[in-house]
Amino acid sequence: MTDETRSINVPAPVPVEREPERAAPPMRTSRIQSPAGHELAEFAAEVRAGLKRPGQKELPSRYLYDEVGSALFEVITVLPEYGLTRAGERLLERHAEEMVDNMMSAMRSPVIVAELGSGSGRNTRWILQALGRRQPTTYYPIEISPTALARCEREIGAIDSISIVGLEKPYLVGLRSAAARRRPGEHMLVLFLGSTIGNFDRPAGEVFLRRVREVMVPGDALILGTDLEKPASVLKLAYDDPIGATAAFDLNLLARINRELDANFDLSLWKHEARYDTAERRVEMHLRSLADQTVTIRRADIVVSFREGETIWTESSHKYAADEVHGMAQRSGFRCEAQWIDGEWPFANNLLFAV
């Protein structure tokens, strides 16, 4: 333990009986995809609903991550202003063995791993290496971005005793698919790393965690990443960096709508903005219209008018107090077993057990 991190533990849960050991599964990498036509129709429907909203127009943040957006986000994660990804990686590099020991002492059975939004898998490898040293493990990265999923498969593919089955599906659909594949006696570890839970407002985040819990059984585990509160000036710079990588990432959402939904957004008439809402404790990303304009989105069958100064809200990132996670877990059907906190960039990885 260094002075840059700290862990908080509560008494361990009652162990379950160990299942008989089984032969190691063959190492493999495979991919299960969702129908492309359905995804495009869903994208069009959500764009239409979000841009027709009365008052504040919105677009779902998950659509930021197409091939271009995923590549741009990888750039953002290495910027000095954006410390979140490095904080999560530090915690996993330093404490993955401790996390897995805590989990396995409770489960005492074979484990499959399902990750919601795996990205490149750069952080996940520490957990999988620790598990692979203990038992053969099947890993299900769940991603809607095929580019991110391919990078994840390359990153993880060389780890001993890990089989990879990529699920190119939305979070909950993919999680149900992974859960349906577990064998009798297997527990499931769900990974929701980074700060993606912060993309939901607080009530919606708890609803989402309850839906995750519905797929799990008592004794299954969830490692949940939560970005913690820090000065607004630090956060605004992290979400509006000087080289413009986050602006390009945000604007690419309009470019994606142009490419996939046959729209005519003029990107030169839009500007990225980052705001911090003190009352809600969240960073907001917006795209501001620089002129009165009208946009046609043919595959969504809409024409949308924007006033000069009007914004499209594209992402939220809520920040938490460390002790807030315990109540959120309890209300969602989990118990917070342990918490590891980075001191350089306040961020927590939380080990939760389904109850």
N, C-alpha and C positions, 0 to 999 in steps of 0.2 A: 504494500500500500504506500503510495507516495502522498506528499502533502497537496498534490494537485487534484486528487480524487478522494472520495470517501464512500463507504458502503454502509447501508443501514439494513439490518436483518431483524426479523421477528421469528418466533419459534417455528421450527419445521413442521410441515403437515404430517399426518399419520401415513406411514409408508404403505404401499400396496404390495401384495405378494409378487415375487419375481416369476415371470413367465419362463418356461423352458427355452434355452438358447436355440437358435435356428441357424441354418447354414447361411453364409453370406450371399446376398443376391449378386448377380453378375453386374459389374460396373457398366453403366450405359448412359447415354444422353439421348433423349427423345423429346418430341414437341407435340403438343395437342393444341390445335388452333380452333378458334371460334369462326363461324361463317362470316366472311368479309362483307357480304351484302347486308346482313342484319346489322353489323356494326356501323356501316355507313348510314343506314336508315335511322339508327338510334342517334348518331351524331347530328344528322339533319334535324331530327325532332327536338333535340336538346338545344341546338342553336336557335331554332325557331322560337321555342318557349322562352329562352333566356333573353332574346332581343326584343320580344314582344311584351315583356313584363312591364306593367305600369310603374312609373317612377324609375328606380335604378335598374338599368340593364345589366345582365350578368351572363357570363359564360363559365361552364364547369372547368375547374382547374385541371382535371385529369386530361383534358384535350390539349394541354400545353406540351404533352410528351409524345409527339410523333418522332420520326427519325431525326429531323433537324432539331426539334426541341430537346430530345434526349441528349444529343451531342452538345448542345449549348449548355444544358444543365451540368454536364460533366465539367465544362470549363468553369462554370460558376463555383463548383465545389472546391476548386483549388485556388480561388481568389483569396488574397489576404483578408479582405473585408468580410468574407462569408466563413465564419469559424465553425458553423454547425456540423458540417460533415466531418471535419477533422476531430471535433469533440467526440462524436459518436464512435469514430474509428479508434481514438485513443482508449476509450472505455472498453471496447471490445478486445483490442489488442492486449490490454493489461489485465482484463478480468474475465475473459471468455472461459478459462478453465474453472474459475470460481463460480461463474454463472451455471456452467454445465454440471459441476459437482452439486450445487444446490438443487438443480432440477432433477438430476438422476437419483439423488438420495431420497427424493420423494416418490419418483415414478417407479424405479427399480424394474423396468421393463424396456423392451425395444421401443424405439422412437422413430417416427417419421417427422420431417420438417417441412412446413409450408410457409412461404414468405409472401406477404402481401406487398406488391410493388418492389420487386427485387432490385430494380435498376441494374447496375453493372455487377452487383454481387461483391464489390470490393470490401465492404464491411463484413458481409456475411461469412466470408471465408474463415474468420477467426473462430466463430461458433462451430462451423462444420469441421474444421480441423480438430477441434477439441472433441467433438462427437466421434469423428472418424477414428480417433485413437482408442476409443472405448468400444465401438461396435460398428458394423456396416449400417449405413443410413441412406434412406432415399430422401432426396431433397426435391421439393416442388416449388420452383420459383414461379410466381403468378404475376404476369405483366400484360398490359394491353399494347405495349410498344414492342414490336418484333425485333427492332434494333437493340433495345436494351436487353431483351431476353437473350439474343445471340451473344452479346458481350458477357452477360452473366454466365452463360454456358461455357464460354471460353475461359473465364476467370476461375470457375469452380471445377472445370473438367479434370484437372490434374490432381485434385485432392484424393488421397488414398481412401478407399472404403466408402466413397460417396457416389451414389447413382443419381443422375439428374433426369427429371421428367418435367420439362418446361410446359407451363399452362398459359397459353396466350388467350387469357380470359379476364373479365372484370373480377375484382377482389372476391366477392362473396360467391360468385359462380365457380371461380377457381378453387376456393377453399372447400366448397362442398364436393367438388370433383376429387380433390386430394383426400379428404376425409373418407370418401367412399372407397378409396383404394387401400385403406389400411387393413392389416390382417388382424384376426382375433388376438387380443392381448396387447396390441400396440397402442402406445400413447402418441399424442401429437404435440409437437412444439410449433406454435405459430409465431412468426417473426413479423413485427410491424415497426421497423426501425426508422431512423431519421425522425422527421417531425411531421409526418403526413397526418397524424391524428389532429394536428393543429389546423389543417385545412378545413376541418369541420368547425362550426360554432359549437360551443360547449354542450348544449342539449343534444344537437345532432351527433356529436362525437360519442356521447354515451349511448345513444340509440344504435350507432354503428357497432360499438363494442358489445352491446347486448346481442346484436345479430351475429357477430362473430362467436359469442359464447354459445348461441343456439346450435352451432355446428360442432362444438366441442363437447367432451364428456368430462365429468368430474375427475380431477387429477391431471388433465391436460394443462399445458403451460403456454403462456404468452409473454414474449419479451417485447415491451412497448417503449418506444422512444418518445420523449417529450422535451421540447425546447423550453428552457426556463426563462423567467423574466430578466431583462437587462435594460440598460438605458436606451431611450428612444433614439438617440443620436447614433448609437451603435447599430441598432436594427435597421434604421432607414438607410444607412450606408451599405449594409449587407444586402438590401433588396433594391438598391439603385447604385450600383458600383460605378466608379469613375470611367472604366473602359467601355461601359455600355453593354456588357454581356447579358445582364438581366433584362435590359431594354430590348435587346434582340430576341431573347427567349420569349418575352411577353408579346412582342409584335409578330413573332412567328405564328402565333395562334390565328391572327387575321390572315396571314399568308397561307396557313393550312386550310382555312375555310375557302380561300380563293382556289387552291389546288384541288381540294376534294369535293367541294360543294358548288363549284362554278360560280364564285362570287367575284365582285369587282372592287374590293377594298383597295384604296390608294394608301399605301403605308406611309407615304410622305405627309399625309394629313392626320397622322396619329402620333401621340407622344406617351411614352411610359411614365407612370408616376408611382411612387411608394409613399404611403401614409402610415402613421401610427395612431391608432385609436386608444387613448389612455384608459377610457372607461371599460372598453371590451378587452383590453390587453391583447391587441392583435395588430399585425402589419397587414395592410391591404395593398394589393397591386391593382392599378387601374390603367386603362388606355383612354387618353383624353382626345376628343375630336378637336382639331385645330381650325375647323371651319364648319359652316352649315353644309351638310352633304347628304346624299341619298345613295344607299348601297343596295344592289340587287343580289340575292343569293338564290340562284335558280333551283338548285337541288333541294333547298329547304322551302321553296315556293313562297318566298317573302321578299318584300321591298321595305327597307328600314330607313327612316330619316333620323339624322342626328343633328342636334344644335351645336354650334360652336361652344366649346367648354364642357359639353356633356361627356360622361365617361361610361365605359364598360368595365365592370368589376370582374377581374379575372382570377384572383386568388386571395385567400386569407391565410394567415399563419398566426394562430393563437399561441400565446405564451403562458406558462403555468408556474405556480409556486410548487416547490417540491412536495410539500405535504398535501397538496390538492389531489395528487394522484391516488392516494389511499381511498378517499371518499368516492372518486370517480370509479375506481375498480370495484368497490363494494356495491355501489348502485348498479353496476353492470353485470354482476354475477361472478366476480373474481375476488381473490384475496391477494393483496400486495405482499409478497414474501420477502423481497429484497429490492434495494434501490442503490444504483451506483451513479455518482454525480461528478461531473468534470468541473474543476475549479477554474480552468483557464477561459473556457467559454461555457457558462452555466447551462448544462444539459444533463438529462437523466435517462439512463436505461433502467427499466423497471421490470422485475420478474413477477408475473401474476400467475396464480393458479385458479383454474375453473373450480367452483364449489357447487 
